[in-house]
Amino acid sequence: MIFSDSFSMRVAAYLRVSTDQQSHDSQRAELEDYCTRRGWQSVRWFTDTASGAKSNREGLAAMMEQVRRGKLDAVVTFKLDRLARSLPHLAQLIGEFQACRVALVCPSQGIDTSNANPAAMLQINVLAAVAQFEREIITERVNAGIAAAKQRGVRLGRPPKAHRHAAAVAAMMAEGVSAAETGRRLGLPYSTAAEMVRELRMADVSTFAAA
């Protein structure tokens, strides 16, 4: 993806620390300096004070809402581990960024998908390949778990919907995402999401989806 006008770039800067005893200041200073050098003037700041393993982060959720609404052109964060809590989570975020044409920039790790140069295209392809690989592994393991469950006589309701969303639901289960949040992300009613979570647990597929 190419962004030719730096001044009109709509950028989100994401900061995260794990505890109240830590400060966002050093990350913010680094990113402010970087954004200034890139000429990015329209920068919105999103922060969280939470463990990377925590599934519900208000700052990240608010930022991703802006991504999905087409309000951002780029997300800049100090390191990938500040943004994503695991490989499956990173794969999910990268997929959403690509779908919404949002660049990902991590200055300290040399990641920048905002320019159409050979290095940026390589980064996009590598990140996309990792995301796709993770999705395929999850799907394969979920399908294997469902097949094993059927052999044990477990009856899975709503076959078409369960098959279509099983991989995504199992991945979110492995991340500790609640049934309500899973339903919201996938556009499913709470009752449907909760039933799918219950059925997948019965089929023991949540262990297959763990990173």
C-alpha positions in Angstrom: 0.0 0.0 0.0 1.3 3.5 -0.9 0.6 6.7 1.0 2.0 9.7 -0.9 0.8 12.5 1.2 2.3 12.3 4.7 0.5 15.4 6.0 -2.9 13.8 5.3 -2.0 10.4 6.8 -4.5 9.3 9.5 -2.3 7.6 12.1 -3.0 5.7 15.3 -0.1 5.3 17.8 -0.6 2.4 20.2 1.2 2.2 23.5 1.0 -0.5 26.2 2.7 -1.2 29.5 2.0 -4.1 31.8 1.5 -2.5 35.2 0.8 0.8 36.9 4.4 1.0 38.0 5.5 1.4 34.4 5.2 4.4 32.2 4.2 5.0 28.6 6.5 8.0 28.4 9.5 6.3 26.7 7.4 4.6 24.1 5.5 7.8 23.4 8.7 9.9 23.1 10.1 7.4 20.5 6.9 7.4 18.5 6.3 11.1 18.7 9.8 11.7 17.3 9.3 9.1 14.6 5.9 10.6 13.5 7.4 14.0 13.4 10.2 12.8 11.2 7.7 11.2 8.9 5.6 14.4 8.7 2.6 12.6 10.3 0.6 15.4 11.8 -2.8 13.7 12.4 -1.9 11.2 15.1 -4.4 9.7 17.6 -3.0 8.0 20.7 -4.4 4.8 22.2 -2.9 3.4 25.4 -3.4 0.4 27.7 -2.0 -0.6 31.0 -2.5 -4.3 31.0 -0.7 -7.6 30.6 -0.1 -8.6 27.1 -2.0 -11.8 27.8 -5.2 -9.9 28.7 -7.9 -10.4 26.1 -9.9 -7.2 26.8 -7.8 -4.1 26.3 -9.9 -0.9 25.9 -7.3 1.1 24.1 -6.7 -1.6 21.5 -10.4 -2.3 21.1 -11.0 1.5 20.5 -8.2 1.6 17.9 -9.4 -1.5 16.1 -12.9 0.0 15.9 -11.4 3.0 14.0 -9.5 0.6 11.7 -12.7 -1.3 10.9 -14.6 2.0 10.2 -12.0 3.1 7.7 -10.8 6.0 9.8 -7.1 5.1 9.8 -4.3 4.8 7.2 -1.6 3.4 9.5 -1.0 2.0 13.0 2.4 2.7 14.6 3.6 0.9 17.7 7.0 0.5 19.4 7.2 -3.3 19.0 4.9 -6.0 17.8 4.7 -7.5 21.4 3.2 -4.2 22.5 0.3 -4.7 20.0 -0.3 -8.5 19.8 -0.4 -10.9 22.7 0.4 -14.1 20.6 1.0 -15.3 17.1 -2.8 -16.1 16.6 -3.7 -12.6 17.8 -1.0 -11.0 15.5 -2.4 -13.0 12.6 -5.9 -11.8 13.3 -4.7 -8.1 13.5 -2.7 -8.4 10.3 -5.7 -9.8 8.5 -7.8 -6.9 9.6 -5.1 -4.3 8.7 -4.8 -5.8 5.2 -8.6 -6.0 4.7 -8.9 -2.3 5.7 -5.8 -1.2 3.9 -4.1 0.0 7.0 -0.3 0.0 7.2 1.6 -1.4 10.1 4.7 0.4 11.4 7.1 -0.8 14.2 10.1 1.6 14.1 12.3 -0.3 16.6 11.9 -3.5 14.5 12.3 -2.0 11.1 8.7 -2.9 10.1 7.0 -0.5 7.7 4.3 -1.5 5.2 3.3 2.0 4.3 5.6 2.3 1.3 5.7 0.2 -1.9 9.4 -0.5 -1.8 10.9 -4.0 -2.1 11.6 -4.3 1.7 8.1 -3.2 2.6 6.6 -5.7 0.1 8.7 -8.5 1.6 7.5 -7.6 5.0 3.9 -7.6 3.9 4.3 -11.0 2.2 6.1 -12.5 5.2 3.5 -11.2 7.7 0.7 -12.3 5.5 2.2 -15.7 5.0 2.6 -16.2 8.8 -1.0 -15.1 9.3 -2.3 -17.5 6.6 -0.2 -20.3 7.9 -1.6 -19.8 11.4 -5.2 -19.7 10.1 -4.7 -22.9 8.1 -3.1 -24.7 11.1 -6.0 -23.7 13.3 -8.6 -24.8 10.7 -6.8 -28.1 10.2 -6.7 -28.8 14.0 -10.3 -27.7 14.5 -11.6 -29.9 11.7 -9.6 -32.8 13.2 -11.1 -32.1 16.6 -14.6 -32.0 15.1 -14.1 -35.3 13.3 -12.8 -36.9 16.4 -15.7 -35.6 18.4 -18.2 -37.0 15.8 -16.5 -40.4 16.1 -17.0 -40.3 19.9 -20.7 -39.6 19.2 -20.7 -35.9 20.1 -23.5 -34.1 18.3 -22.6 -30.7 17.1 -25.5 -28.4 16.4 -25.8 -25.8 13.6 -23.4 -27.6 11.3 -23.2 -25.0 8.5 -22.5 -22.0 10.9 -20.2 -24.1 13.1 -18.2 -25.2 10.1 -17.9 -21.7 8.7 -16.8 -20.0 11.9 -15.2 -22.9 13.9 -11.6 -21.9 13.2 -12.2 -18.3 14.2 -14.2 -19.2 17.3 -11.5 -21.8 18.4 -8.7 -19.3 17.9 -10.5 -16.7 20.1 -11.2 -19.4 22.7 -7.5 -20.1 22.9 -6.9 -16.4 23.4 -9.4 -16.3 26.3 -11.9 -14.1 24.4 -15.4 -14.2 25.9 -18.4 -15.6 24.0 -19.9 -12.1 23.9 -16.8 -10.5 22.4 -16.4 -13.5 20.0 -20.0 -12.9 18.8 -19.4 -9.2 18.4 -16.3 -9.7 16.3 -17.9 -12.3 14.0 -21.3 -10.6 13.8 -23.1 -13.5 15.5 -25.9 -13.3 18.1 -24.6 -13.9 21.7 -26.7 -17.1 21.9 -25.1 -18.5 18.8 -21.6 -17.7 19.8 -22.1 -19.1 23.3 -23.5 -22.3 21.9 -20.6 -22.7 19.5 -18.1 -22.1 22.3 -19.9 -24.8 24.4 -20.0 -27.3 21.6 -16.3 -26.7 20.7 -15.4 -27.2 24.3 -17.3 -30.5 24.3 -15.3 -31.5 21.2 -12.1 -30.6 22.9 -11.0 -28.4 20.1 -9.9 -25.5 22.2 -6.7 -27.4 23.0 -6.0 -27.8 19.3 -6.2 -24.1 18.7 -3.8 -23.1 21.5 -0.7 -21.3 20.2 
